[in-house]
Amino acid sequence: MCLGIPMQVKTIEDYSARCEAKGIERDVSLFMLQHEDIQAGDFVVVHVGYAIQKVTPQEARTAWEIYDEMLAREAGNA
């Protein structure tokens, strides 16, 4: 299964952004969202190194709540 991970944009340079989620930072291509207005502080869904969708902070939080629940169940903690 492939998942898109919500990440917050920290910095942008051309079509590349430094993004962060849960303390992990990655360089992400913004090429697929080149016609969107992406700013530092925005949230994007990242899949295989590409930002594929801009999302609201609430959508990002909701996705992480679901992912955290999935991980907890897999570990037998729920």
N, CA, C and O atoms as a CHARMM CRD file, in Angstrom:
* protein
*
  312
    1    1 MET  N      0.84700  -1.17000   0.00000 PROA 1      0.00000
    2    1 MET  CA     0.00000   0.00000   0.00000 PROA 1      0.00000
    3    1 MET  C      0.89400   1.23500   0.00000 PROA 1      0.00000
    4    1 MET  O      1.90700   1.28100   0.69800 PROA 1      0.00000
    5    2 CYS  N      0.51600   2.21600  -0.77400 PROA 2      0.00000
    6    2 CYS  CA     1.23800   3.48100  -0.82100 PROA 2      0.00000
    7    2 CYS  C      0.40200   4.55800  -0.15400 PROA 2      0.00000
    8    2 CYS  O     -0.80800   4.64400  -0.36500 PROA 2      0.00000
    9    3 LEU  N      1.05300   5.36600   0.64100 PROA 3      0.00000
   10    3 LEU  CA     0.36300   6.44200   1.32800 PROA 3      0.00000
   11    3 LEU  C      0.98600   7.77900   0.97700 PROA 3      0.00000
   12    3 LEU  O      2.19700   7.88000   0.77500 PROA 3      0.00000
   13    4 GLY  N      0.15600   8.79600   0.90600 PROA 4      0.00000
   14    4 GLY  CA     0.64800  10.16000   0.81000 PROA 4      0.00000
   15    4 GLY  C      0.76100  10.69100   2.22300 PROA 4      0.00000
   16    4 GLY  O     -0.15600  10.51300   3.02500 PROA 4      0.00000
   17    5 ILE  N      1.85400  11.32900   2.53800 PROA 5      0.00000
   18    5 ILE  CA     2.12100  11.80400   3.88900 PROA 5      0.00000
   19    5 ILE  C      1.96300  13.31600   3.95300 PROA 5      0.00000
   20    5 ILE  O      2.62600  14.03100   3.20200 PROA 5      0.00000
   21    6 PRO  N      1.10000  13.82000   4.83300 PROA 6      0.00000
   22    6 PRO  CA     0.99000  15.27000   4.98700 PROA 6      0.00000
   23    6 PRO  C      2.24600  15.83700   5.64100 PROA 6      0.00000
   24    6 PRO  O      2.71100  15.33300   6.66400 PROA 6      0.00000
   25    7 MET  N      2.78000  16.88000   5.04200 PROA 7      0.00000
   26    7 MET  CA     3.96900  17.52900   5.58300 PROA 7      0.00000
   27    7 MET  C      3.79000  19.03900   5.50000 PROA 7      0.00000
   28    7 MET  O      3.07200  19.54800   4.64000 PROA 7      0.00000
   29    8 GLN  N      4.45500  19.74600   6.41000 PROA 8      0.00000
   30    8 GLN  CA     4.39400  21.20000   6.40300 PROA 8      0.00000
   31    8 GLN  C      5.60500  21.76000   5.67300 PROA 8      0.00000
   32    8 GLN  O      6.73800  21.34600   5.91900 PROA 8      0.00000
   33    9 VAL  N      5.35800  22.69300   4.78400 PROA 9      0.00000
   34    9 VAL  CA     6.41900  23.34700   4.02600 PROA 9      0.00000
   35    9 VAL  C      7.15700  24.30400   4.95900 PROA 9      0.00000
   36    9 VAL  O      6.54700  25.16600   5.59300 PROA 9      0.00000
   37   10 LYS  N      8.46800  24.14100   5.03200 PROA 10     0.00000
   38   10 LYS  CA     9.29400  25.02000   5.85800 PROA 10     0.00000
   39   10 LYS  C      9.96400  26.10600   5.02600 PROA 10     0.00000
   40   10 LYS  O      9.91800  27.28200   5.38700 PROA 10     0.00000
   41   11 THR  N     10.58100  25.72100   3.92100 PROA 11     0.00000
   42   11 THR  CA    11.23000  26.67800   3.02600 PROA 11     0.00000
   43   11 THR  C     11.00300  26.24500   1.58300 PROA 11     0.00000
   44   11 THR  O     10.76700  25.07200   1.29200 PROA 11     0.00000
   45   12 ILE  N     11.08100  27.22400   0.69100 PROA 12     0.00000
   46   12 ILE  CA    10.88800  26.95700  -0.74300 PROA 12     0.00000
   47   12 ILE  C     12.00400  27.62600  -1.52000 PROA 12     0.00000
   48   12 ILE  O     12.37200  28.77100  -1.25600 PROA 12     0.00000
   49   13 GLU  N     12.53600  26.88500  -2.48600 PROA 13     0.00000
   50   13 GLU  CA    13.51100  27.43200  -3.42500 PROA 13     0.00000
   51   13 GLU  C     13.19200  26.86200  -4.79700 PROA 13     0.00000
   52   13 GLU  O     13.36100  25.66700  -5.04000 PROA 13     0.00000
   53   14 ASP  N     12.73100  27.72000  -5.68400 PROA 14     0.00000
   54   14 ASP  CA    12.27900  27.31100  -7.01300 PROA 14     0.00000
   55   14 ASP  C     11.16000  26.27700  -6.87600 PROA 14     0.00000
   56   14 ASP  O     10.13300  26.56600  -6.26100 PROA 14     0.00000
   57   15 TYR  N     11.34100  25.08000  -7.43700 PROA 15     0.00000
   58   15 TYR  CA    10.32300  24.02800  -7.34900 PROA 15     0.00000
   59   15 TYR  C     10.68000  22.97000  -6.31300 PROA 15     0.00000
   60   15 TYR  O     10.23800  21.82500  -6.40800 PROA 15     0.00000
   61   16 SER  N     11.47500  23.35400  -5.33000 PROA 16     0.00000
   62   16 SER  CA    11.86900  22.42700  -4.27500 PROA 16     0.00000
   63   16 SER  C     11.51600  23.03800  -2.91800 PROA 16     0.00000
   64   16 SER  O     11.69300  24.23400  -2.68900 PROA 16     0.00000
   65   17 ALA  N     11.01400  22.18700  -2.03200 PROA 17     0.00000
   66   17 ALA  CA    10.64500  22.65900  -0.69500 PROA 17     0.00000
   67   17 ALA  C     11.25900  21.74100   0.34400 PROA 17     0.00000
   68   17 ALA  O     11.39200  20.53500   0.13200 PROA 17     0.00000
   69   18 ARG  N     11.62700  22.32300   1.45900 PROA 18     0.00000
   70   18 ARG  CA    12.03600  21.54700   2.62600 PROA 18     0.00000
   71   18 ARG  C     10.77200  21.41300   3.45800 PROA 18     0.00000
   72   18 ARG  O     10.19100  22.41100   3.88200 PROA 18     0.00000
   73   19 CYS  N     10.34500  20.16800   3.69100 PROA 19     0.00000
   74   19 CYS  CA     9.10100  19.90100   4.40100 PROA 19     0.00000
   75   19 CYS  C      9.38300  19.08400   5.65100 PROA 19     0.00000
   76   19 CYS  O     10.39400  18.38800   5.74300 PROA 19     0.00000
   77   20 GLU  N      8.45700  19.18400   6.62500 PROA 20     0.00000
   78   20 GLU  CA     8.63900  18.50300   7.91000 PROA 20     0.00000
   79   20 GLU  C      7.33200  17.87300   8.36000 PROA 20     0.00000
   80   20 GLU  O      6.25000  18.43100   8.17500 PROA 20     0.00000
   81   21 ALA  N      7.46300  16.69100   8.95800 PROA 21     0.00000
   82   21 ALA  CA     6.34000  16.00700   9.60000 PROA 21     0.00000
   83   21 ALA  C      6.89700  15.14000  10.71600 PROA 21     0.00000
   84   21 ALA  O      7.79400  14.32600  10.49900 PROA 21     0.00000
   85   22 LYS  N      6.35500  15.32400  11.91200 PROA 22     0.00000
   86   22 LYS  CA     6.73300  14.50100  13.06500 PROA 22     0.00000
   87   22 LYS  C      8.23900  14.51200  13.31200 PROA 22     0.00000
   88   22 LYS  O      8.81300  13.49600  13.70300 PROA 22     0.00000
   89   23 GLY  N      8.87800  15.65700  13.08400 PROA 23     0.00000
   90   23 GLY  CA    10.30500  15.79600  13.33900 PROA 23     0.00000
   91   23 GLY  C     11.20900  15.31500  12.21900 PROA 23     0.00000
   92   23 GLY  O     12.43100  15.41500  12.32700 PROA 23     0.00000
   93   24 ILE  N     10.63000  14.79600  11.14800 PROA 24     0.00000
   94   24 ILE  CA    11.40300  14.31100  10.00100 PROA 24     0.00000
   95   24 ILE  C     11.32400  15.35200   8.89200 PROA 24     0.00000
   96   24 ILE  O     10.23400  15.80600   8.54600 PROA 24     0.00000
   97   25 GLU  N     12.46200  15.73100   8.33600 PROA 25     0.00000
   98   25 GLU  CA    12.49500  16.69200   7.23400 PROA 25     0.00000
   99   25 GLU  C     12.91400  16.00000   5.94700 PROA 25     0.00000
  100   25 GLU  O     13.74100  15.08800   5.94700 PROA 25     0.00000
  101   26 ARG  N     12.32400  16.45700   4.85700 PROA 26     0.00000
  102   26 ARG  CA    12.62800  15.91400   3.53300 PROA 26     0.00000
  103   26 ARG  C     12.62200  17.04400   2.51900 PROA 26     0.00000
  104   26 ARG  O     11.91200  18.03700   2.67800 PROA 26     0.00000
  105   27 ASP  N     13.42400  16.87900   1.47100 PROA 27     0.00000
  106   27 ASP  CA    13.34600  17.76300   0.31700 PROA 27     0.00000
  107   27 ASP  C     12.28000  17.19500  -0.60800 PROA 27     0.00000
  108   27 ASP  O     12.29000  16.00500  -0.92200 PROA 27     0.00000
  109   28 VAL  N     11.36600  18.04500  -1.04100 PROA 28     0.00000
  110   28 VAL  CA    10.19700  17.61800  -1.79900 PROA 28     0.00000
  111   28 VAL  C     10.08500  18.45800  -3.06600 PROA 28     0.00000
  112   28 VAL  O     10.28900  19.67100  -3.03300 PROA 28     0.00000
  113   29 SER  N      9.76500  17.81800  -4.16600 PROA 29     0.00000
  114   29 SER  CA     9.55000  18.53400  -5.41500 PROA 29     0.00000
  115   29 SER  C      8.15100  19.14700  -5.42300 PROA 29     0.00000
  116   29 SER  O      7.16800  18.48000  -5.09900 PROA 29     0.00000
  117   30 LEU  N      8.07400  20.40800  -5.79300 PROA 30     0.00000
  118   30 LEU  CA     6.79200  21.09500  -5.95200 PROA 30     0.00000
  119   30 LEU  C      6.36200  21.15900  -7.41100 PROA 30     0.00000
  120   30 LEU  O      5.38500  21.83100  -7.73900 PROA 30     0.00000
  121   31 PHE  N      7.07300  20.47500  -8.27900 PROA 31     0.00000
  122   31 PHE  CA     6.83400  20.57500  -9.71200 PROA 31     0.00000
  123   31 PHE  C      5.38100  20.26400 -10.07700 PROA 31     0.00000
  124   31 PHE  O      4.80600  20.94500 -10.92600 PROA 31     0.00000
  125   32 MET  N      4.78100  19.25100  -9.45600 PROA 32     0.00000
  126   32 MET  CA     3.40900  18.87200  -9.79200 PROA 32     0.00000
  127   32 MET  C      2.38800  19.89700  -9.30600 PROA 32     0.00000
  128   32 MET  O      1.23700  19.87700  -9.74400 PROA 32     0.00000
  129   33 LEU  N      2.79300  20.78800  -8.41100 PROA 33     0.00000
  130   33 LEU  CA     1.89500  21.82500  -7.89800 PROA 33     0.00000
  131   33 LEU  C      2.35100  23.21900  -8.33900 PROA 33     0.00000
  132   33 LEU  O      2.07100  24.21100  -7.66600 PROA 33     0.00000
  133   34 GLN  N      3.04800  23.28500  -9.46300 PROA 34     0.00000
  134   34 GLN  CA     3.63400  24.55400  -9.88800 PROA 34     0.00000
  135   34 GLN  C      2.59800  25.64100 -10.15400 PROA 34     0.00000
  136   34 GLN  O      2.94900  26.82100 -10.17700 PROA 34     0.00000
  137   35 HSD  N      1.33400  25.28000 -10.35600 PROA 35     0.00000
  138   35 HSD  CA     0.29900  26.28100 -10.59800 PROA 35     0.00000
  139   35 HSD  C     -0.48100  26.62000  -9.32500 PROA 35     0.00000
  140   35 HSD  O     -1.42500  27.40900  -9.36800 PROA 35     0.00000
  141   36 GLU  N     -0.09200  26.02800  -8.20100 PROA 36     0.00000
  142   36 GLU  CA    -0.69800  26.33200  -6.90500 PROA 36     0.00000
  143   36 GLU  C      0.12300  27.41700  -6.21400 PROA 36     0.00000
  144   36 GLU  O      1.31700  27.56600  -6.47600 PROA 36     0.00000
  145   37 ASP  N     -0.52000  28.16200  -5.34100 PROA 37     0.00000
  146   37 ASP  CA     0.18100  29.14200  -4.51400 PROA 37     0.00000
  147   37 ASP  C      0.61800  28.43600  -3.23000 PROA 37     0.00000
  148   37 ASP  O     -0.15800  28.32700  -2.28100 PROA 37     0.00000
  149   38 ILE  N      1.85100  27.96200  -3.20800 PROA 38     0.00000
  150   38 ILE  CA     2.40300  27.26200  -2.04800 PROA 38     0.00000
  151   38 ILE  C      3.36100  28.20200  -1.33500 PROA 38     0.00000
  152   38 ILE  O      4.26200  28.77100  -1.95000 PROA 38     0.00000
  153   39 GLN  N      3.15800  28.35800  -0.04100 PROA 39     0.00000
  154   39 GLN  CA     3.98500  29.22900   0.79100 PROA 39     0.00000
  155   39 GLN  C      4.52500  28.44500   1.97700 PROA 39     0.00000
  156   39 GLN  O      3.97400  27.40600   2.33900 PROA 39     0.00000
  157   40 ALA  N      5.59800  28.93600   2.58300 PROA 40     0.00000
  158   40 ALA  CA     6.10000  28.33800   3.82700 PROA 40     0.00000
  159   40 ALA  C      4.96200  28.37000   4.83500 PROA 40     0.00000
  160   40 ALA  O      4.26300  29.37400   4.97000 PROA 40     0.00000
  161   41 GLY  N      4.78600  27.25200   5.54500 PROA 41     0.00000
  162   41 GLY  CA     3.70700  27.11400   6.51600 PROA 41     0.00000
  163   41 GLY  C      2.52500  26.32300   5.98700 PROA 41     0.00000
  164   41 GLY  O      1.72400  25.81500   6.77200 PROA 41     0.00000
  165   42 ASP  N      2.39900  26.20900   4.66100 PROA 42     0.00000
  166   42 ASP  CA     1.32300  25.42100   4.06200 PROA 42     0.00000
  167   42 ASP  C      1.57200  23.93000   4.28400 PROA 42     0.00000
  168   42 ASP  O      2.68300  23.50900   4.60700 PROA 42     0.00000
  169   43 PHE  N      0.52300  23.15300   4.10500 PROA 43     0.00000
  170   43 PHE  CA     0.62400  21.70200   4.19200 PROA 43     0.00000
  171   43 PHE  C      0.38700  21.09600   2.82600 PROA 43     0.00000
  172   43 PHE  O     -0.49300  21.52900   2.08200 PROA 43     0.00000
  173   44 VAL  N      1.18600  20.08400   2.50300 PROA 44     0.00000
  174   44 VAL  CA     1.05200  19.35800   1.24800 PROA 44     0.00000
  175   44 VAL  C      1.10700  17.86000   1.53600 PROA 44     0.00000
  176   44 VAL  O      1.70000  17.42200   2.52200 PROA 44     0.00000
  177   45 VAL  N      0.48000  17.09200   0.65800 PROA 45     0.00000
  178   45 VAL  CA     0.58300  15.64000   0.73000 PROA 45     0.00000
  179   45 VAL  C      1.75700  15.23300  -0.14800 PROA 45     0.00000
  180   45 VAL  O      1.83400  15.60900  -1.31800 PROA 45     0.00000
  181   46 VAL  N      2.67400  14.45400   0.43400 PROA 46     0.00000
  182   46 VAL  CA     3.89500  14.05100  -0.26300 PROA 46     0.00000
  183   46 VAL  C      3.83900  12.55600  -0.56900 PROA 46     0.00000
  184   46 VAL  O      3.53600  11.73800   0.30000 PROA 46     0.00000
  185   47 HSD  N      4.13500  12.22200  -1.81200 PROA 47     0.00000
  186   47 HSD  CA     4.18800  10.82600  -2.25400 PROA 47     0.00000
  187   47 HSD  C      5.42600  10.65700  -3.11100 PROA 47     0.00000
  188   47 HSD  O      5.60000  11.36900  -4.10000 PROA 47     0.00000
  189   48 VAL  N      6.28100   9.72800  -2.74300 PROA 48     0.00000
  190   48 VAL  CA     7.55200   9.42800  -3.41500 PROA 48     0.00000
  191   48 VAL  C      8.33500  10.68200  -3.80000 PROA 48     0.00000
  192   48 VAL  O      8.85300  10.79300  -4.91100 PROA 48     0.00000
  193   49 GLY  N      8.40900  11.61800  -2.86200 PROA 49     0.00000
  194   49 GLY  CA     9.24200  12.79700  -3.06200 PROA 49     0.00000
  195   49 GLY  C      8.58800  13.96500  -3.77400 PROA 49     0.00000
  196   49 GLY  O      9.22500  14.99700  -3.98300 PROA 49     0.00000
  197   50 TYR  N      7.32400  13.81800  -4.15000 PROA 50     0.00000
  198   50 TYR  CA     6.60300  14.88200  -4.84100 PROA 50     0.00000
  199   50 TYR  C      5.41300  15.34400  -4.00900 PROA 50     0.00000
  200   50 TYR  O      4.68000  14.52300  -3.45900 PROA 50     0.00000
  201   51 ALA  N      5.22100  16.65500  -3.91800 PROA 51     0.00000
  202   51 ALA  CA     4.00000  17.19300  -3.34600 PROA 51     0.00000
  203   51 ALA  C      2.91300  17.01100  -4.39700 PROA 51     0.00000
  204   51 ALA  O      3.04500  17.48100  -5.52700 PROA 51     0.00000
  205   52 ILE  N      1.83300  16.32000  -4.01500 PROA 52     0.00000
  206   52 ILE  CA     0.79300  16.00700  -4.99500 PROA 52     0.00000
  207   52 ILE  C     -0.51900  16.73900  -4.72800 PROA 52     0.00000
  208   52 ILE  O     -1.41100  16.74900  -5.57700 PROA 52     0.00000
  209   53 GLN  N     -0.63800  17.35400  -3.54300 PROA 53     0.00000
  210   53 GLN  CA    -1.87900  18.04900  -3.22100 PROA 53     0.00000
  211   53 GLN  C     -1.64500  19.00100  -2.05900 PROA 53     0.00000
  212   53 GLN  O     -0.94700  18.66100  -1.10400 PROA 53     0.00000
  213   54 LYS  N     -2.21900  20.17600  -2.13900 PROA 54     0.00000
  214   54 LYS  CA    -2.20600  21.10700  -1.01500 PROA 54     0.00000
  215   54 LYS  C     -3.40800  20.77500  -0.13700 PROA 54     0.00000
  216   54 LYS  O     -4.50600  20.55500  -0.65000 PROA 54     0.00000
  217   55 VAL  N     -3.21100  20.73700   1.18700 PROA 55     0.00000
  218   55 VAL  CA    -4.29500  20.41900   2.11200 PROA 55     0.00000
  219   55 VAL  C     -4.34400  21.45900   3.22500 PROA 55     0.00000
  220   55 VAL  O     -3.38600  22.20100   3.44500 PROA 55     0.00000
  221   56 THR  N     -5.46200  21.49800   3.91400 PROA 56     0.00000
  222   56 THR  CA    -5.60500  22.41000   5.04900 PROA 56     0.00000
  223   56 THR  C     -4.89200  21.81600   6.25900 PROA 56     0.00000
  224   56 THR  O     -4.62900  20.61400   6.29000 PROA 56     0.00000
  225   57 PRO  N     -4.58000  22.63600   7.24600 PROA 57     0.00000
  226   57 PRO  CA    -3.97400  22.10200   8.47100 PROA 57     0.00000
  227   57 PRO  C     -4.85900  21.03900   9.12300 PROA 57     0.00000
  228   57 PRO  O     -4.35000  20.05100   9.65100 PROA 57     0.00000
  229   58 GLN  N     -6.17300  21.23300   9.09300 PROA 58     0.00000
  230   58 GLN  CA    -7.08900  20.24700   9.68000 PROA 58     0.00000
  231   58 GLN  C     -7.03000  18.92000   8.92200 PROA 58     0.00000
  232   58 GLN  O     -7.03000  17.85900   9.54600 PROA 58     0.00000
  233   59 GLU  N     -6.97900  18.96200   7.60500 PROA 59     0.00000
  234   59 GLU  CA    -6.87500  17.72900   6.81700 PROA 59     0.00000
  235   59 GLU  C     -5.57600  17.00100   7.13700 PROA 59     0.00000
  236   59 GLU  O     -5.56500  15.77400   7.23500 PROA 59     0.00000
  237   60 ALA  N     -4.48500  17.73900   7.30100 PROA 60     0.00000
  238   60 ALA  CA    -3.20400  17.12700   7.66100 PROA 60     0.00000
  239   60 ALA  C     -3.29200  16.47000   9.04000 PROA 60     0.00000
  240   60 ALA  O     -2.82800  15.34400   9.22200 PROA 60     0.00000
  241   61 ARG  N     -3.88900  17.17500  10.01600 PROA 61     0.00000
  242   61 ARG  CA    -4.03900  16.61000  11.36900 PROA 61     0.00000
  243   61 ARG  C     -4.88600  15.35300  11.35700 PROA 61     0.00000
  244   61 ARG  O     -4.54600  14.36100  12.00200 PROA 61     0.00000
  245   62 THR  N     -5.99500  15.39400  10.61900 PROA 62     0.00000
  246   62 THR  CA    -6.88100  14.22900  10.54200 PROA 62     0.00000
  247   62 THR  C     -6.15400  13.02900   9.94200 PROA 62     0.00000
  248   62 THR  O     -6.28300  11.91100  10.44200 PROA 62     0.00000
  249   63 ALA  N     -5.39600  13.25300   8.87900 PROA 63     0.00000
  250   63 ALA  CA    -4.63700  12.15200   8.27100 PROA 63     0.00000
  251   63 ALA  C     -3.64500  11.57000   9.26500 PROA 63     0.00000
  252   63 ALA  O     -3.51800  10.35000   9.36600 PROA 63     0.00000
  253   64 TRP  N     -2.93200  12.43300  10.00800 PROA 64     0.00000
  254   64 TRP  CA    -1.95500  11.92600  10.97500 PROA 64     0.00000
  255   64 TRP  C     -2.62900  11.18900  12.12200 PROA 64     0.00000
  256   64 TRP  O     -2.06300  10.22600  12.64100 PROA 64     0.00000
  257   65 GLU  N     -3.81900  11.61000  12.53500 PROA 65     0.00000
  258   65 GLU  CA    -4.54900  10.87300  13.57200 PROA 65     0.00000
  259   65 GLU  C     -4.87000   9.46200  13.08900 PROA 65     0.00000
  260   65 GLU  O     -4.73400   8.49700  13.84100 PROA 65     0.00000
  261   66 ILE  N     -5.29300   9.34600  11.83700 PROA 66     0.00000
  262   66 ILE  CA    -5.59800   8.03000  11.26600 PROA 66     0.00000
  263   66 ILE  C     -4.32400   7.19200  11.16600 PROA 66     0.00000
  264   66 ILE  O     -4.33400   6.01900  11.53700 PROA 66     0.00000
  265   67 TYR  N     -3.22800   7.77400  10.67000 PROA 67     0.00000
  266   67 TYR  CA    -1.97100   7.03100  10.55100 PROA 67     0.00000
  267   67 TYR  C     -1.47100   6.57700  11.91600 PROA 67     0.00000
  268   67 TYR  O     -1.01700   5.44300  12.06700 PROA 67     0.00000
  269   68 ASP  N     -1.55200   7.46200  12.91500 PROA 68     0.00000
  270   68 ASP  CA    -1.12000   7.08800  14.26600 PROA 68     0.00000
  271   68 ASP  C     -1.95700   5.93900  14.81000 PROA 68     0.00000
  272   68 ASP  O     -1.42200   5.03600  15.45500 PROA 68     0.00000
  273   69 GLU  N     -3.26400   5.96200  14.55800 PROA 69     0.00000
  274   69 GLU  CA    -4.13600   4.87700  15.00100 PROA 69     0.00000
  275   69 GLU  C     -3.77800   3.56400  14.30100 PROA 69     0.00000
  276   69 GLU  O     -3.74600   2.50500  14.92700 PROA 69     0.00000
  277   70 MET  N     -3.50900   3.64700  12.99900 PROA 70     0.00000
  278   70 MET  CA    -3.11700   2.44200  12.24800 PROA 70     0.00000
  279   70 MET  C     -1.82800   1.85600  12.81400 PROA 70     0.00000
  280   70 MET  O     -1.73300   0.64300  12.99900 PROA 70     0.00000
  281   71 LEU  N     -0.83900   2.69900  13.09000 PROA 71     0.00000
  282   71 LEU  CA     0.43300   2.22900  13.63400 PROA 71     0.00000
  283   71 LEU  C      0.25900   1.62200  15.01500 PROA 71     0.00000
  284   71 LEU  O      0.87600   0.60700  15.33700 PROA 71     0.00000
  285   72 ALA  N     -0.57900   2.24300  15.82700 PROA 72     0.00000
  286   72 ALA  CA    -0.81400   1.71300  17.17200 PROA 72     0.00000
  287   72 ALA  C     -1.49500   0.35100  17.10200 PROA 72     0.00000
  288   72 ALA  O     -1.13300  -0.55200  17.85500 PROA 72     0.00000
  289   73 ARG  N     -2.46000   0.18600  16.22800 PROA 73     0.00000
  290   73 ARG  CA    -3.12900  -1.10700  16.08100 PROA 73     0.00000
  291   73 ARG  C     -2.16700  -2.18300  15.57200 PROA 73     0.00000
  292   73 ARG  O     -2.19400  -3.32700  16.02400 PROA 73     0.00000
  293   74 GLU  N     -1.32300  -1.79100  14.62500 PROA 74     0.00000
  294   74 GLU  CA    -0.35200  -2.75200  14.10300 PROA 74     0.00000
  295   74 GLU  C      0.62100  -3.20000  15.19300 PROA 74     0.00000
  296   74 GLU  O      1.04700  -4.35500  15.22000 PROA 74     0.00000
  297   75 ALA  N      0.96400  -2.28500  16.07800 PROA 75     0.00000
  298   75 ALA  CA     1.88000  -2.61500  17.17600 PROA 75     0.00000
  299   75 ALA  C      1.16200  -3.29500  18.33700 PROA 75     0.00000
  300   75 ALA  O      1.80000  -3.72200  19.29900 PROA 75     0.00000
  301   76 GLY  N     -0.16900  -3.39700  18.24900 PROA 76     0.00000
  302   76 GLY  CA    -0.93300  -4.03800  19.32000 PROA 76     0.00000
  303   76 GLY  C     -1.19800  -3.13800  20.50100 PROA 76     0.00000
  304   76 GLY  O     -1.46500  -3.62600  21.60000 PROA 76     0.00000
  305   77 ASN  N     -1.13100  -1.84500  20.30600 PROA 77     0.00000
  306   77 ASN  CA    -1.32300  -0.89100  21.40100 PROA 77     0.00000
  307   77 ASN  C     -2.72700  -0.32500  21.46700 PROA 77     0.00000
  308   77 ASN  O     -2.99400   0.52300  22.31800 PROA 77     0.00000
  309   78 ALA  N     -3.62600  -0.75200  20.61500 PROA 78     0.00000
  310   78 ALA  CA    -4.97900  -0.16800  20.64100 PROA 78     0.00000
  311   78 ALA  C     -6.01500  -1.23700  20.82500 PROA 78     0.00000
  312   78 ALA  O     -7.20800  -0.93900  20.87100 PROA 78     0.00000
